[in-house]
Each structure stands twice: as C-alpha cells, then as structure tokens.
Amino acid sequence: MCPLRELLPGGFCFAEILLEQRDFTMADQENPVFQIQRVYLKDMSLEQPNSPGILLEQEQPSVDIQLGVEATPVAEGIFEVAVTATVQTKVKDKTVFLVEAKQAGIFEIRNIPEDQMGPIMGIACPQIVYPYLRGNVADIVNRAGFPPVHLAEINFQAMYEQQQAQAAGEPSPIITQ
C-alpha cells in the first residue's frame, strides 16, 4: 500500500519512487565518476620572426615538434589536463614559424582508486584533448599561409609508461611512431 496514496499511471507509488531515487543517489556517490566538463583552447601563439624574407627561400624547412602533458587539481574531484605542442619550422638556422598551443580539458574524476589516477590523467584525458589540439595547430598554420602541419597520432599509453620508467630511473624503451 502506498503511504502517500499518490499513484502514478501504471500503479507506481510516488513515495516509493522517491525512496528509490534517494538510494540511487547515495549509491551513485560511491560509484566511480569520470566526466568531461569542458574542452577549451587555453593558449595559442604564432610567430613569423623572419617574414617576409624567409618566405622567398626555396629550401625545404625542417620541422621540430615537442609535446607535453600536465594535470592540475582545480577543486575537489575536478582536474584540468592540458596537452601542449610547440611546432617550429626552420630553414637553415632561421625560424620560418613557431606555434605554441595549449589545449585543455576540465574533468570530474571521483571515487577512482589512487593507483588508477595516474593513467587516467596521463592517458585517458590527453587522448580526449589531443584531437582538438591537432585541429587548432593545423588551422592556425594554414591561416598563416603555410601548408597545414598535421600532428601525428600519439600513443599516450606508451608516452605515459616511458615517463614512469624515467621517473623510476629505469632505462626507457625506444618508442617509434
């Protein structure tokens, strides 16, 4: 018998549904939570320090790409994970262009065992953020009048494992991509 005698269509009791929802909410606090709150372009710059003269060079430029990942707590259970890229092209010793970009995401991560937090922040979150960074870098290089630079796919798991091995003082395996 329904204590509030408020029946919903199908004979459900409103009070029993509220109790079930409360139990679900309490149980939900125990369950692991991983949610993307936002992905955003945090910082980007483009420099062409030797233009326009360098643009007349016929030699093929060399391209150097550096990537990095950083994770920062923002609040209880909220983290910012950022992937940075520095792309520098040179002809001889002169810079054609330099792009520095930082793409970030805000993630809610709760009730995750401590030993799993490193892989989540160093592998899962960067895998979500990186495609946005790739697109933004290609776009700004193209808008600067150059053929777009397409950053390669990254194996963040291998990158994370290499960083862990270096931090532990172990010789790191050679990773080729």
ZICOR-V161315 format. One record per run of one state. SS is the DSSP state (hx for helix, st for strand, lp for the rest). FROM is the first residue (numbers start at 1). TO is the last residue. If there is no record, write none. Layout:
SS_FROM_TO + SS_FROM_TO
This chain:
lp_1_6 + st_7_8 + lp_9_11 + st_12_13 + hx_14_28 + lp_29_32 + st_33_47 + lp_48_52 + hx_53_56 + lp_57_61 + st_62_75 + lp_76_77 + st_78_91 + lp_92_93 + st_94_110 + lp_111_113 + hx_114_143 + lp_144_155 + hx_156_167 + lp_168_177
